Amino acid sequence: MRLLIVEDDRKVSRFIRKALQAEGHAVDVAYDGQTALAQAREIDYDLVVLDLMLPELPGLEVLQRVRQDKPNLPVIVLTCPVFCTK
């Protein structure tokens, strides 16, 4: 499977990427919403793991725009609660 991780926290994205690669998946990472949207539109991913709090373009907007172009693309939303610190 080809996966896209969208997470601006590099430690978190590295952790998720390593775990998914260990399971045999091809994994790309985007650190901001604009880059994520461009990659999701250009590449045929099997799944997107999406953080909501992103620089450049919020995660919910990324999700809405991706849904317009690729309504069947599975997206898992992972985010930290407001009281969580990075």
N, CA, C and O atoms as CSV, one atom per row, in Angstrom:
chain,resi,resn,atom,element,x,y,z
A,1,MET,N,N,0.837,-1.192,0.000
A,1,MET,CA,C,0.000,0.000,0.000
A,1,MET,C,C,0.878,1.251,0.000
A,1,MET,O,O,1.955,1.268,0.596
A,2,ARG,N,N,0.414,2.266,-0.659
A,2,ARG,CA,C,1.107,3.562,-0.655
A,2,ARG,C,C,0.312,4.519,0.227
A,2,ARG,O,O,-0.875,4.755,0.000
A,3,LEU,N,N,0.981,5.060,1.227
A,3,LEU,CA,C,0.326,5.880,2.244
A,3,LEU,C,C,0.938,7.272,2.303
A,3,LEU,O,O,2.118,7.465,2.012
A,4,LEU,N,N,0.104,8.240,2.688
A,4,LEU,CA,C,0.559,9.605,2.925
A,4,LEU,C,C,0.291,9.967,4.374
A,4,LEU,O,O,-0.845,9.895,4.844
A,5,ILE,N,N,1.342,10.356,5.077
A,5,ILE,CA,C,1.209,10.867,6.444
A,5,ILE,C,C,1.297,12.382,6.363
A,5,ILE,O,O,2.231,12.927,5.775
A,6,VAL,N,N,0.321,13.058,6.954
A,6,VAL,CA,C,0.312,14.525,6.982
A,6,VAL,C,C,0.384,14.940,8.445
A,6,VAL,O,O,-0.611,14.898,9.168
A,7,GLU,N,N,1.564,15.336,8.860
A,7,GLU,CA,C,1.822,15.664,10.265
A,7,GLU,C,C,2.978,16.642,10.333
A,7,GLU,O,O,4.055,16.363,9.808
A,8,ASP,N,N,2.772,17.787,10.973
A,8,ASP,CA,C,3.824,18.793,11.043
A,8,ASP,C,C,4.848,18.528,12.139
A,8,ASP,O,O,5.956,19.063,12.089
A,9,ASP,N,N,4.502,17.722,13.113
A,9,ASP,CA,C,5.451,17.363,14.169
A,9,ASP,C,C,6.353,16.253,13.616
A,9,ASP,O,O,5.902,15.131,13.382
A,10,ARG,N,N,7.609,16.578,13.416
A,10,ARG,CA,C,8.516,15.642,12.740
A,10,ARG,C,C,8.777,14.375,13.555
A,10,ARG,O,O,8.963,13.304,12.977
A,11,LYS,N,N,8.795,14.477,14.880
A,11,LYS,CA,C,8.979,13.282,15.704
A,11,LYS,C,C,7.800,12.333,15.540
A,11,LYS,O,O,7.979,11.125,15.388
A,12,VAL,N,N,6.607,12.885,15.571
A,12,VAL,CA,C,5.397,12.060,15.422
A,12,VAL,C,C,5.349,11.447,14.023
A,12,VAL,O,O,5.053,10.261,13.878
A,13,SER,N,N,5.633,12.237,13.007
A,13,SER,CA,C,5.576,11.710,11.639
A,13,SER,C,C,6.627,10.619,11.433
A,13,SER,O,O,6.359,9.630,10.750
A,14,ARG,N,N,7.811,10.783,12.009
A,14,ARG,CA,C,8.858,9.752,11.907
A,14,ARG,C,C,8.406,8.454,12.561
A,14,ARG,O,O,8.605,7.369,12.014
A,15,PHE,N,N,7.800,8.576,13.729
A,15,PHE,CA,C,7.315,7.407,14.468
A,15,PHE,C,C,6.271,6.638,13.647
A,15,PHE,O,O,6.356,5.418,13.503
A,16,ILE,N,N,5.297,7.361,13.118
A,16,ILE,CA,C,4.246,6.727,12.317
A,16,ILE,C,C,4.835,6.125,11.044
A,16,ILE,O,O,4.501,4.999,10.676
A,17,ARG,N,N,5.712,6.876,10.369
A,17,ARG,CA,C,6.327,6.391,9.138
A,17,ARG,C,C,7.101,5.096,9.367
A,17,ARG,O,O,6.952,4.140,8.606
A,18,LYS,N,N,7.923,5.062,10.407
A,18,LYS,CA,C,8.720,3.864,10.688
A,18,LYS,C,C,7.829,2.655,10.963
A,18,LYS,O,O,8.098,1.554,10.483
A,19,ALA,N,N,6.774,2.869,11.735
A,19,ALA,CA,C,5.864,1.756,12.050
A,19,ALA,C,C,5.186,1.218,10.797
A,19,ALA,O,O,5.060,0.005,10.629
A,20,LEU,N,N,4.754,2.108,9.925
A,20,LEU,CA,C,4.077,1.673,8.700
A,20,LEU,C,C,5.053,1.046,7.710
A,20,LEU,O,O,4.706,0.083,7.025
A,21,GLN,N,N,6.258,1.578,7.628
A,21,GLN,CA,C,7.267,0.982,6.752
A,21,GLN,C,C,7.661,-0.412,7.242
A,21,GLN,O,O,7.918,-1.306,6.436
A,22,ALA,N,N,7.709,-0.593,8.546
A,22,ALA,CA,C,8.036,-1.905,9.114
A,22,ALA,C,C,6.997,-2.958,8.727
A,22,ALA,O,O,7.286,-4.154,8.699
A,23,GLU,N,N,5.788,-2.493,8.430
A,23,GLU,CA,C,4.723,-3.397,7.989
A,23,GLU,C,C,4.717,-3.585,6.471
A,23,GLU,O,O,3.854,-4.272,5.925
A,24,GLY,N,N,5.691,-2.966,5.796
A,24,GLY,CA,C,5.845,-3.164,4.369
A,24,GLY,C,C,5.171,-2.137,3.472
A,24,GLY,O,O,5.068,-2.350,2.264
A,25,HIS,N,N,4.713,-1.035,4.037
A,25,HIS,CA,C,4.035,-0.001,3.256
A,25,HIS,C,C,5.029,1.020,2.712
A,25,HIS,O,O,6.056,1.291,3.334
A,26,ALA,N,N,4.720,1.575,1.562
A,26,ALA,CA,C,5.462,2.713,1.019
A,26,ALA,C,C,4.837,3.968,1.621
A,26,ALA,O,O,3.626,4.164,1.525
A,27,VAL,N,N,5.646,4.811,2.234
A,27,VAL,CA,C,5.114,5.941,2.994
A,27,VAL,C,C,5.760,7.251,2.548
A,27,VAL,O,O,6.984,7.373,2.491
A,28,ASP,N,N,4.907,8.226,2.235
A,28,ASP,CA,C,5.350,9.597,1.974
A,28,ASP,C,C,4.869,10.455,3.139
A,28,ASP,O,O,3.886,10.128,3.804
A,29,VAL,N,N,5.582,11.561,3.374
A,29,VAL,CA,C,5.222,12.465,4.472
A,29,VAL,C,C,5.092,13.879,3.936
A,29,VAL,O,O,5.909,14.323,3.130
A,30,ALA,N,N,4.062,14.585,4.387
A,30,ALA,CA,C,3.896,16.017,4.122
A,30,ALA,C,C,3.810,16.705,5.481
A,30,ALA,O,O,3.157,16.215,6.403
A,31,TYR,N,N,4.488,17.855,5.587
A,31,TYR,CA,C,4.552,18.555,6.871
A,31,TYR,C,C,3.637,19.769,6.945
A,31,TYR,O,O,3.584,20.438,7.977
A,32,ASP,N,N,2.915,20.063,5.866
A,32,ASP,CA,C,1.962,21.172,5.894
A,32,ASP,C,C,0.791,20.846,4.968
A,32,ASP,O,O,0.875,19.946,4.132
A,33,GLY,N,N,-0.292,21.589,5.130
A,33,GLY,CA,C,-1.516,21.316,4.387
A,33,GLY,C,C,-1.410,21.515,2.887
A,33,GLY,O,O,-1.966,20.729,2.120
A,34,GLN,N,N,-0.709,22.548,2.458
A,34,GLN,CA,C,-0.570,22.815,1.018
A,34,GLN,C,C,0.161,21.674,0.320
A,34,GLN,O,O,-0.272,21.194,-0.728
A,35,THR,N,N,1.264,21.249,0.906
A,35,THR,CA,C,2.038,20.150,0.333
A,35,THR,C,C,1.215,18.868,0.322
A,35,THR,O,O,1.228,18.124,-0.659
A,36,ALA,N,N,0.507,18.615,1.401
A,36,ALA,CA,C,-0.326,17.420,1.491
A,36,ALA,C,C,-1.384,17.395,0.402
A,36,ALA,O,O,-1.603,16.369,-0.241
A,37,LEU,N,N,-2.033,18.523,0.201
A,37,LEU,CA,C,-3.077,18.602,-0.815
A,37,LEU,C,C,-2.499,18.342,-2.203
A,37,LEU,O,O,-3.082,17.603,-2.996
A,38,ALA,N,N,-1.366,18.946,-2.488
A,38,ALA,CA,C,-0.731,18.740,-3.794
A,38,ALA,C,C,-0.358,17.273,-3.999
A,38,ALA,O,O,-0.600,16.715,-5.068
A,39,GLN,N,N,0.226,16.653,-2.986
A,39,GLN,CA,C,0.620,15.247,-3.099
A,39,GLN,C,C,-0.596,14.343,-3.241
A,39,GLN,O,O,-0.589,13.421,-4.057
A,40,ALA,N,N,-1.629,14.595,-2.462
A,40,ALA,CA,C,-2.827,13.755,-2.509
A,40,ALA,C,C,-3.516,13.843,-3.864
A,40,ALA,O,O,-4.096,12.866,-4.336
A,41,ARG,N,N,-3.451,15.012,-4.486
A,41,ARG,CA,C,-4.064,15.176,-5.811
A,41,ARG,C,C,-3.227,14.509,-6.901
A,41,ARG,O,O,-3.771,13.982,-7.871
A,42,GLU,N,N,-1.914,14.532,-6.739
A,42,GLU,CA,C,-1.007,14.060,-7.782
A,42,GLU,C,C,-0.775,12.547,-7.740
A,42,GLU,O,O,-0.646,11.909,-8.786
A,43,ILE,N,N,-0.724,11.982,-6.555
A,43,ILE,CA,C,-0.330,10.583,-6.374
A,43,ILE,C,C,-1.545,9.760,-5.945
A,43,ILE,O,O,-2.389,10.231,-5.183
A,44,ASP,N,N,-1.621,8.536,-6.438
A,44,ASP,CA,C,-2.725,7.642,-6.084
A,44,ASP,C,C,-2.404,6.888,-4.792
A,44,ASP,O,O,-1.862,5.784,-4.819
A,45,TYR,N,N,-2.747,7.503,-3.674
A,45,TYR,CA,C,-2.521,6.875,-2.371
A,45,TYR,C,C,-3.662,5.911,-2.056
A,45,TYR,O,O,-4.788,6.072,-2.526
A,46,ASP,N,N,-3.336,4.909,-1.248
A,46,ASP,CA,C,-4.342,3.969,-0.765
A,46,ASP,C,C,-4.966,4.457,0.536
A,46,ASP,O,O,-6.073,4.052,0.891
A,47,LEU,N,N,-4.249,5.334,1.249
A,47,LEU,CA,C,-4.717,5.830,2.546
A,47,LEU,C,C,-3.949,7.093,2.910
A,47,LEU,O,O,-2.764,7.226,2.600
A,48,VAL,N,N,-4.639,8.017,3.570
A,48,VAL,CA,C,-4.004,9.225,4.116
A,48,VAL,C,C,-4.216,9.229,5.623
A,48,VAL,O,O,-5.328,9.008,6.104
A,49,VAL,N,N,-3.142,9.481,6.363
A,49,VAL,CA,C,-3.204,9.694,7.814
A,49,VAL,C,C,-3.021,11.191,7.999
A,49,VAL,O,O,-1.957,11.728,7.694
A,50,LEU,N,N,-4.047,11.869,8.496
A,50,LEU,CA,C,-4.110,13.326,8.478
A,50,LEU,C,C,-4.251,13.936,9.862
A,50,LEU,O,O,-5.156,13.594,10.622
A,51,ASP,N,N,-3.336,14.845,10.170
A,51,ASP,CA,C,-3.451,15.664,11.380
A,51,ASP,C,C,-4.343,16.856,11.035
A,51,ASP,O,O,-4.364,17.292,9.884
A,52,LEU,N,N,-5.068,17.380,11.995
A,52,LEU,CA,C,-5.953,18.512,11.736
A,52,LEU,C,C,-5.261,19.857,11.895
A,52,LEU,O,O,-5.569,20.807,11.175
A,53,MET,N,N,-4.334,19.940,12.828
A,53,MET,CA,C,-3.674,21.215,13.101
A,53,MET,C,C,-2.384,21.284,12.297
A,53,MET,O,O,-1.354,20.745,12.702
A,54,LEU,N,N,-2.456,21.961,11.144
A,54,LEU,CA,C,-1.331,22.028,10.216
A,54,LEU,C,C,-1.027,23.466,9.823
A,54,LEU,O,O,-1.926,24.307,9.808
A,55,PRO,N,N,0.225,23.755,9.505
A,55,PRO,CA,C,0.536,25.065,8.936
A,55,PRO,C,C,0.113,25.128,7.470
A,55,PRO,O,O,-0.088,24.096,6.829
A,56,GLU,N,N,-0.016,26.320,6.958
A,56,GLU,CA,C,-0.334,26.607,5.551
A,56,GLU,C,C,-1.800,26.388,5.193
A,56,GLU,O,O,-2.417,27.254,4.573
A,57,LEU,N,N,-2.359,25.260,5.568
A,57,LEU,CA,C,-3.747,24.934,5.244
A,57,LEU,C,C,-4.242,23.954,6.298
A,57,LEU,O,O,-3.640,22.894,6.469
A,58,PRO,N,N,-5.322,24.274,7.012
A,58,PRO,CA,C,-5.806,23.389,8.074
A,58,PRO,C,C,-6.202,22.004,7.548
A,58,PRO,O,O,-6.625,21.857,6.401
A,59,GLY,N,N,-6.057,21.008,8.401
A,59,GLY,CA,C,-6.360,19.637,8.031
A,59,GLY,C,C,-7.783,19.431,7.533
A,59,GLY,O,O,-7.999,18.673,6.588
A,60,LEU,N,N,-8.770,20.099,8.160
A,60,LEU,CA,C,-10.156,19.931,7.701
A,60,LEU,C,C,-10.342,20.452,6.278
A,60,LEU,O,O,-11.110,19.885,5.501
A,61,GLU,N,N,-9.647,21.521,5.944
A,61,GLU,CA,C,-9.735,22.039,4.582
A,61,GLU,C,C,-9.049,21.089,3.598
A,61,GLU,O,O,-9.535,20.883,2.486
A,62,VAL,N,N,-7.927,20.519,4.011
A,62,VAL,CA,C,-7.260,19.506,3.181
A,62,VAL,C,C,-8.233,18.361,2.923
A,62,VAL,O,O,-8.385,17.913,1.787
A,63,LEU,N,N,-8.882,17.895,3.966
A,63,LEU,CA,C,-9.838,16.796,3.844
A,63,LEU,C,C,-10.975,17.152,2.891
A,63,LEU,O,O,-11.324,16.355,2.020
A,64,GLN,N,N,-11.548,18.327,3.047
A,64,GLN,CA,C,-12.652,18.740,2.173
A,64,GLN,C,C,-12.228,18.800,0.711
A,64,GLN,O,O,-12.963,18.351,-0.168
A,65,ARG,N,N,-11.056,19.349,0.450
A,65,ARG,CA,C,-10.592,19.477,-0.930
A,65,ARG,C,C,-10.229,18.122,-1.540
A,65,ARG,O,O,-10.497,17.868,-2.714
A,66,VAL,N,N,-9.622,17.265,-0.739
A,66,VAL,CA,C,-9.294,15.920,-1.234
A,66,VAL,C,C,-10.583,15.162,-1.549
A,66,VAL,O,O,-10.655,14.449,-2.550
A,67,ARG,N,N,-11.588,15.314,-0.707
A,67,ARG,CA,C,-12.873,14.638,-0.918
A,67,ARG,C,C,-13.532,15.067,-2.234
A,67,ARG,O,O,-14.220,14.267,-2.869
A,68,GLN,N,N,-13.328,16.311,-2.643
A,68,GLN,CA,C,-13.882,16.786,-3.909
A,68,GLN,C,C,-13.265,16.040,-5.084
A,68,GLN,O,O,-13.963,15.678,-6.031
A,69,ASP,N,N,-11.950,15.810,-5.022
A,69,ASP,CA,C,-11.230,15.162,-6.111
A,69,ASP,C,C,-11.243,13.642,-6.027
A,69,ASP,O,O,-11.341,12.953,-7.042
A,70,LYS,N,N,-11.146,13.131,-4.813
A,70,LYS,CA,C,-11.028,11.681,-4.603
A,70,LYS,C,C,-11.952,11.260,-3.461
A,70,LYS,O,O,-11.490,11.005,-2.348
A,71,PRO,N,N,-13.252,11.187,-3.733
A,71,PRO,CA,C,-14.209,10.917,-2.663
A,71,PRO,C,C,-14.067,9.541,-2.004
A,71,PRO,O,O,-14.565,9.338,-0.897
A,72,ASN,N,N,-13.409,8.611,-2.654
A,72,ASN,CA,C,-13.274,7.265,-2.088
A,72,ASN,C,C,-11.933,7.006,-1.413
A,72,ASN,O,O,-11.682,5.895,-0.947
A,73,LEU,N,N,-11.072,8.013,-1.356
A,73,LEU,CA,C,-9.775,7.849,-0.715
A,73,LEU,C,C,-9.957,7.768,0.803
A,73,LEU,O,O,-10.458,8.712,1.413
A,74,PRO,N,N,-9.557,6.654,1.419
A,74,PRO,CA,C,-9.690,6.542,2.879
A,74,PRO,C,C,-8.748,7.522,3.597
A,74,PRO,O,O,-7.587,7.682,3.222
A,75,VAL,N,N,-9.282,8.165,4.630
A,75,VAL,CA,C,-8.504,9.114,5.432
A,75,VAL,C,C,-8.720,8.791,6.906
A,75,VAL,O,O,-9.854,8.693,7.375
A,76,ILE,N,N,-7.620,8.630,7.623
A,76,ILE,CA,C,-7.673,8.477,9.076
A,76,ILE,C,C,-7.224,9.809,9.663
A,76,ILE,O,O,-6.138,10.298,9.350
A,77,VAL,N,N,-8.059,10.392,10.510
A,77,VAL,CA,C,-7.729,11.672,11.138
A,77,VAL,C,C,-7.153,11.386,12.523
A,77,VAL,O,O,-7.798,10.779,13.378
A,78,LEU,N,N,-5.916,11.844,12.713
A,78,LEU,CA,C,-5.256,11.745,14.012
A,78,LEU,C,C,-4.914,13.150,14.444
A,78,LEU,O,O,-4.311,13.911,13.688
A,79,THR,N,N,-5.294,13.493,15.651
A,79,THR,CA,C,-4.965,14.838,16.122
A,79,THR,C,C,-4.805,14.814,17.629
A,79,THR,O,O,-5.274,13.900,18.308
A,80,CYS,N,N,-4.152,15.808,18.125
A,80,CYS,CA,C,-3.905,15.948,19.545
A,80,CYS,C,C,-4.992,16.851,20.136
A,80,CYS,O,O,-5.312,17.882,19.546
A,81,PRO,N,N,-5.560,16.488,21.277
A,81,PRO,CA,C,-6.538,17.367,21.910
A,81,PRO,C,C,-5.931,18.740,22.205
A,81,PRO,O,O,-4.711,18.899,22.237
A,82,VAL,N,N,-6.786,19.704,22.416
A,82,VAL,CA,C,-6.349,21.089,22.660
A,82,VAL,C,C,-5.375,21.172,23.836
A,82,VAL,O,O,-4.439,21.971,23.808
A,83,PHE,N,N,-5.587,20.358,24.860
A,83,PHE,CA,C,-4.736,20.448,26.035
A,83,PHE,C,C,-3.406,19.716,25.862
A,83,PHE,O,O,-2.546,19.783,26.740
A,84,CYS,N,N,-3.234,19.035,24.767
A,84,CYS,CA,C,-2.002,18.295,24.505
A,84,CYS,C,C,-0.919,19.259,24.023
A,84,CYS,O,O,-1.185,20.156,23.223
A,85,THR,N,N,0.288,19.066,24.510
A,85,THR,CA,C,1.399,19.894,24.048
A,85,THR,C,C,2.339,19.047,23.217
A,85,THR,O,O,2.530,17.857,23.470
A,86,LYS,N,N,2.919,19.690,22.220
A,86,LYS,CA,C,3.841,18.957,21.343
A,86,LYS,C,C,5.255,19.145,21.841
A,86,LYS,O,O,6.194,18.613,21.250
